[in-house]
Amino acid sequence: MNSSKATANRLLAPALAGAALFTFIGACSAGDDQVMVRVPPGGPPIYARVERPFVFHTDQWAAIVFYREPVCVPAGFNLLDLFHFPVPPSDPGAFGCPLTVSGFELRDKGMPNDSAPRHTNLSGLAVPVWFVSWPVLQAAMADNVLTMPELESLAPLKGVAKTFHEVLHPFVPPGVPGGAKVPHLTITASGVLSDGRSFQYEFTGGNQLEHVRIEIR
């Protein structure tokens, strides 16, 4: 277990950017001032929650959640860039890979689709989660590049979360519409590794408080 301090800005702003890029289909009432919108198959143009310079970790392990299947990530893509935007008509970007999660968002009524949601809620029953030695991953990221072949070379423990749940109250910088009044992110995941062992992963952060728990047994 490891606890450390992190500002809401640096912790949640990258996550906000991903959440704000969801496109939406269907809507139902979530209250007088908000609407609930389901996340469609396209999702945001990201593959995994790993970005410069922050990776959620304990002193021993770093955890990487894949929102799309790892085998679908282009070998030359720098995971630390987070976003892989499409370049029509030939390059679909991250949209070329199906999501491993589904869920919904809450946003203010009347707000444009490119505004920030107030709340996002994602879950999945077969979500890839990889664990990498934190000191080893730190060294690998020192050149500001992390590709899938490089990540594979770090001997990650590859797992699949049979239970995965993520709740995000996004931080927004001044002048950006939407977002949460109190930024917060919670991730809970449990499942099995490829070697048969089980794992539990928890992250909670916001307002300068960060908690990470990774147990492998």
C-alpha positions as CSV (number, residue, x, y, z in Angstrom):
1,M,0.0,0.0,0.0
2,N,1.2,3.5,-0.7
3,S,-0.3,6.9,-0.2
4,S,1.0,10.2,-1.6
5,K,-0.2,13.7,-2.3
6,A,-1.3,14.9,-5.7
7,T,-3.2,18.0,-6.8
8,A,-6.7,17.5,-8.3
9,N,-5.4,19.4,-11.4
10,R,-2.6,17.1,-12.3
11,L,-4.5,13.9,-11.2
12,L,-7.8,14.5,-13.0
13,A,-7.3,16.9,-15.8
14,P,-6.0,14.2,-18.2
15,A,-8.9,12.0,-17.3
16,L,-11.3,14.9,-18.0
17,A,-9.9,15.3,-21.5
18,G,-10.7,11.6,-22.2
19,A,-14.1,11.8,-20.7
20,A,-15.0,15.0,-22.6
21,L,-14.3,13.3,-25.9
22,F,-17.1,10.7,-25.6
23,T,-19.8,10.9,-28.2
24,F,-23.3,10.1,-27.2
25,I,-26.3,8.1,-28.2
26,G,-29.6,8.1,-26.4
27,A,-30.5,10.1,-23.3
28,C,-32.7,9.8,-20.3
29,S,-33.6,12.1,-17.4
30,A,-31.2,12.2,-14.5
31,G,-32.7,15.1,-12.7
32,D,-34.0,18.6,-13.3
33,D,-30.7,20.0,-14.4
34,Q,-28.8,17.0,-15.8
35,V,-29.2,14.2,-18.4
36,M,-27.7,10.7,-18.4
37,V,-26.0,9.7,-21.6
38,R,-24.8,6.2,-22.4
39,V,-21.3,5.6,-23.7
40,P,-21.5,4.2,-27.2
41,P,-18.9,1.7,-28.8
42,G,-16.6,4.5,-30.0
43,G,-15.7,6.0,-26.6
44,P,-12.7,8.4,-26.3
45,P,-9.6,8.0,-28.5
46,I,-7.5,6.4,-25.8
47,Y,-6.2,2.9,-25.3
48,A,-5.1,2.8,-21.7
49,R,-4.8,4.9,-18.5
50,V,-1.1,5.6,-18.7
51,E,0.1,9.2,-19.4
52,R,3.0,11.4,-18.7
53,P,4.1,12.0,-16.1
54,F,1.6,10.3,-13.8
55,V,1.0,6.5,-13.5
56,F,-1.0,5.1,-10.6
57,H,1.4,3.0,-8.5
58,T,2.6,1.8,-5.2
59,D,6.3,1.6,-4.3
60,Q,6.4,-1.8,-5.9
61,W,3.8,-2.0,-8.7
62,A,2.3,0.3,-11.4
63,A,-1.2,-0.5,-12.7
64,I,-2.3,0.1,-16.3
65,V,-5.9,-0.3,-17.2
66,F,-6.7,-1.0,-20.9
67,Y,-9.9,0.5,-22.1
68,R,-9.3,-1.3,-25.4
69,E,-7.6,-4.7,-26.1
70,P,-3.8,-4.4,-25.8
71,V,-3.3,-6.4,-29.0
72,C,-5.1,-3.7,-30.9
73,V,-2.7,-0.9,-29.9
74,P,-0.4,0.1,-32.8
75,A,3.2,-0.9,-32.1
76,G,4.6,2.6,-32.8
77,F,2.1,4.5,-30.7
78,N,3.5,6.3,-27.7
79,L,1.1,5.4,-24.8
80,L,2.3,8.4,-22.8
81,D,0.5,10.6,-25.4
82,L,-2.8,9.1,-24.2
83,F,-4.8,10.2,-27.2
84,H,-4.7,8.7,-30.7
85,F,-7.0,10.9,-32.7
86,P,-8.3,9.6,-36.1
87,V,-6.9,11.0,-39.3
88,P,-9.6,10.4,-41.9
89,P,-10.0,8.6,-44.2
90,S,-7.3,6.0,-43.6
91,D,-6.4,6.1,-39.9
92,P,-9.3,5.5,-37.4
93,G,-7.0,6.1,-34.4
94,A,-8.1,4.5,-31.2
95,F,-11.6,4.2,-32.6
96,G,-10.4,1.2,-34.6
97,C,-10.4,-0.9,-31.4
98,P,-13.5,-1.9,-29.5
99,L,-13.9,-0.7,-25.9
100,T,-13.5,-3.1,-23.0
101,V,-15.8,-1.0,-20.8
102,S,-19.2,0.6,-21.0
103,G,-21.2,3.0,-18.9
104,F,-22.8,6.4,-18.8
105,E,-22.1,10.1,-18.1
106,L,-24.1,12.9,-16.5
107,R,-23.9,16.3,-18.0
108,D,-25.8,19.6,-17.7
109,K,-28.9,19.9,-19.9
110,G,-28.4,22.0,-22.9
111,M,-24.6,21.7,-22.9
112,P,-22.7,20.8,-26.1
113,N,-21.3,17.3,-26.5
114,D,-17.8,18.6,-26.3
115,S,-18.3,20.1,-22.9
116,A,-17.1,18.3,-19.8
117,P,-19.5,15.8,-18.0
118,R,-20.2,16.2,-14.3
119,H,-19.8,12.5,-13.7
120,T,-18.7,9.4,-15.6
121,N,-19.3,5.8,-14.6
122,L,-17.6,2.9,-16.4
123,S,-17.6,-0.8,-15.7
124,G,-16.6,-4.1,-17.4
125,L,-16.4,-7.8,-16.9
126,A,-13.2,-8.5,-18.8
127,V,-11.0,-5.5,-18.6
128,P,-7.2,-6.0,-19.2
129,V,-5.1,-4.7,-16.3
130,W,-1.3,-5.0,-16.4
131,F,1.0,-4.6,-13.5
132,V,4.6,-3.5,-14.0
133,S,7.5,-3.0,-11.6
134,W,7.3,0.7,-10.7
135,P,11.1,1.3,-10.6
136,V,11.4,-0.5,-14.0
137,L,8.6,1.4,-15.6
138,Q,10.0,4.7,-14.2
139,A,13.2,4.0,-16.0
140,A,11.5,3.0,-19.2
141,M,9.5,6.3,-19.2
142,A,12.6,8.5,-18.7
143,D,12.9,9.1,-22.5
144,N,9.3,10.2,-22.6
145,V,8.3,7.3,-24.8
146,L,6.5,4.1,-24.0
147,T,5.3,1.8,-26.8
148,M,3.6,-1.6,-26.5
149,P,6.7,-3.5,-27.5
150,E,8.7,-1.7,-24.9
151,L,5.9,-2.3,-22.3
152,E,5.9,-6.0,-23.2
153,S,9.7,-6.1,-22.7
154,L,9.3,-5.0,-19.1
155,A,7.8,-8.4,-18.2
156,P,4.4,-7.1,-17.0
157,L,2.0,-9.3,-15.0
158,K,-1.0,-9.5,-17.3
159,G,-4.4,-9.7,-15.8
160,V,-8.1,-9.5,-16.6
161,A,-10.4,-7.8,-14.2
162,K,-13.6,-9.8,-13.9
163,T,-15.0,-6.9,-11.9
164,F,-14.1,-3.3,-12.9
165,H,-15.7,-0.1,-11.8
166,E,-14.5,3.5,-12.4
167,V,-16.2,6.7,-11.3
168,L,-14.8,10.1,-12.3
169,H,-15.9,13.6,-11.3
170,P,-13.7,15.5,-13.8
171,F,-11.6,18.5,-13.0
172,V,-11.9,21.4,-15.5
173,P,-9.7,24.4,-16.0
174,P,-11.2,27.9,-15.8
175,G,-13.3,28.8,-18.8
176,V,-14.2,25.2,-19.7
177,P,-17.9,24.4,-19.4
178,G,-19.1,21.5,-17.2
179,G,-17.0,19.4,-14.9
180,A,-17.4,18.6,-11.3
181,K,-17.3,21.1,-8.4
182,V,-15.2,18.5,-6.3
183,P,-12.9,16.5,-8.6
184,H,-12.6,12.8,-7.7
185,L,-11.6,9.5,-9.3
186,T,-12.2,6.0,-8.0
187,I,-11.1,2.8,-9.6
188,T,-11.8,-0.7,-8.2
189,A,-10.8,-3.9,-10.0
190,S,-10.3,-7.5,-9.2
191,G,-9.5,-10.5,-11.3
192,V,-6.9,-13.1,-12.3
193,L,-3.4,-13.0,-13.7
194,S,-2.3,-15.1,-16.6
195,D,-0.2,-17.2,-14.2
196,G,-3.4,-18.1,-12.2
197,R,-2.9,-15.7,-9.3
198,S,-5.5,-13.2,-8.3
199,F,-5.2,-9.4,-7.9
200,Q,-7.1,-6.5,-6.4
201,Y,-6.5,-2.9,-7.4
202,E,-7.9,0.2,-5.9
203,F,-7.3,3.9,-6.6
204,T,-8.9,6.9,-5.0
205,G,-7.8,10.5,-5.6
206,G,-9.0,14.1,-5.5
207,N,-8.4,17.3,-3.6
208,Q,-4.8,16.4,-3.0
209,L,-5.5,13.0,-1.5
210,E,-4.4,9.9,-3.4
211,H,-4.7,6.2,-2.3
212,V,-3.4,3.2,-4.2
213,R,-3.7,-0.4,-3.2
214,I,-2.4,-3.3,-5.3
215,E,-2.5,-6.8,-3.9
216,I,-1.3,-9.9,-5.9
217,R,-1.6,-13.3,-4.4
